[in-house]
Amino acid sequence: MKTLNIKSILTIGLMLFATFSCRDLEQLNVNPNGINPDGVVPSQMMATVLTETSMSVLNLGFQDISGVMQHTQKDAWFSGHNDYDWADQSWANYYRILRNNRHLYERSVALNLPFYEGVSVVMKSYVSGLITDLWGDAPYTEAVNADNGEITPAFDSQDQIYAGILADLEKANDILIAYENGTPIENFGDDVIYNGDATQWRRFANSLQLRYYMRISDKDPATAKAGIERLLSDPSKYPLILSSEDDATMDYVGTGSNNSWPSNSVFDSSSGSDYRRIKMCATLLEKLQNLNDPRIEVWAAKIEVPIVVDETLPAGSDEVKDGVRYISSDKFIAGQVNTDPEYVGLPPSVSALPSSYNLNPTPGQLSYNPHVSFLSEVYSKASDPLLKARLCSAAEVNFILAEAALKGWNVGQNAKTYYEEGVRQSLNTWGVANSYDSYISGDAAYKASASVDDQEEQIISQKWIASWTATTEAWFDYRRTGYPVLSAGPAAKREVLPLRFYYMQDELMLNEENATNAVNKLEETSYTQADGKNSPWAKFWVLQGTGKPW
C-alpha cells in the first residue's frame, strides 16, 4: 500500500469538506437582510440604474477623458488625467449596473409594465455601448448571468455588440410606442431623466441609434446609411432629440457627497479640492478665444493675477502690485509663461510637474495657481441648473446629421443647416443663446465652400466644443475621424492619444480563455510598445483598417 504524503491528505480533506459542506455554505451565503429580486419595485430599481449610469458617464466625461480630449488638465494628482498613465481599468461597475437593469427588465415583463421594460432596454443598450466603446469585444449575450451558472461568459465581437444594441434600440422604440397607444398604468416616481415621458424616451432611443450607426459608418457604411436614412424618413415613428429641452440629462441634487457635482467644494473635506486641481486646458481655451465663443465665460474663470513682462525692470525682478504680477524680461520663458490678461489654460501634459506652469508660486499637491484659469465658480457648487450629467444632447444629434448630410445621405437638410442648429442648441444649453447670431456669422460660420475634409473637421470640432463635461463621445468621434487634430503633450505616456481601455488583470485571470481570445483580436500599432496587444494604443474592430485617427 502506497503511503499518502501530506499534500494528498490535505487534498482529500478539502474534497470531503467541500462535499459535505456545500449545502451549509450555500445557506450561510444567503444574506437574510438582502432584497429578493422577485420582490423589487421597478420604479426604485429604475432610479438606481439611471442615477448610477448618469454619474458614471459624468465621471468619465469630466475626469480622465476630459484630460485626453484636452478640455481640462489637472495640476495635482494628474498623471492619469493629463498623461494617460493608466493601469487596470475595471468594467465591474458597468456590469453591476447591467445586472440591476436585467432585474428591472425581468420584473417589468413579469408585471406587464411596458414603460419600465422600454426604459430598461434603452439603458441596456446605453451601458453595453459604453463597454464596447471603451474596451472592444466584451461579454454581451452571456453577460450578467452568473446566477444561472455563467461565471466565465464568452466575449461577443464588437460588431455583434453594435448590431445587438441597434436591434434593442429599435425594440425599445416599439415597446414605448405600444405603451403610448395603450392605457398607461404606471406611477413613474423615480425616472430622474424624463419623469415618465415615454415620447422623450423614444427620442433618446432613436438618437442613440443615430449615434451607433455613425459609429460604424467607416466599417459598414451601407448599414449606417440605410439605418440613418430610415430613421429620418419617418419622424412620427422615430422622434429624435433635436431641441436642448429634450436632452437626456440628470440633475445633481446636491444634498450630500454622493449626489453632488464631483468637483464641488461644499462637501470636500480634503486639503485640496478637485475644483482647485482641475484647470481649463489651453487647447480648448484658446479655441474658444479664437472663435470669440460666448461659452468661455460660462465654463472658465478669468485668471486671478495676470502676469506682465516689464522691460524696464532690472534682471531678477518679480513682484505683485495692485493685483498684477510684474516680472523682468529674463524671467519670461516662451512656452512656460503666458501673459494673456484674461484667460490662461494649462497646456496638455505640459511637464512632470504641471502645477509649476506659469510661475505658480505654490507648485505641488497643495497648488493654488492664480495665473491659470480655474473652472468657473459654478463648478465648485454642489448643484446648479447647469450641473447635469448629459447622456445625449440635441447638439450631438444635429452634428451627427450634419456629418451624415456631408456624406451625401438623405437626411432632409444640408450639412450647413444641421451644423448651425447644433451650434444653436449648444448655446441654448449653456444659457448664451442671445449670442448665436453674432457667433455664427463670425469665425464659427460654416465653411460651405471648403473641402469635404475641412467641413468634416469643422463639424466635429464644434461637436467637440459642445461636448463640455461629456467628452467621452468626443473621444469616440476623435478615434473615428481624427478630429479635432490634437497632439499629446511632452510628458504624455505616448506621443499620440490613446484609443481604448486596458482589459483588467482580474478578467484575464478569471476568464482567461475568453479574455485572451479578445486580446488576440486587437491590432498592435507602433505605439503599443511593451503593452503588446492589450494596450490603450491598440485598435479594435471599429478602427481596424480605417487608418484613423493615426
PyMOL commands that set and color helices and strands:
alter all, ss='L'
color gray80, all
select helices_A, chain A and resi 6-28+37-39+42-62+64-68+79-83+92-110+114-135+146-148+158-181+198-215+221-233+244-246+257-259+274-277+282-290+296-299+329-331+354-359+377-380+394-406+415-429+433-440+452-466+472-481+505-510+512-520+529-531
alter helices_A, ss='H'
color red, helices_A
select strands_A, chain A and resi 72-74+138-139+155-156+248-251+278-280+307-309+318-321+324-327+388-392
alter strands_A, ss='S'
color yellow, strands_A
deselect
rebuild
show_as cartoon
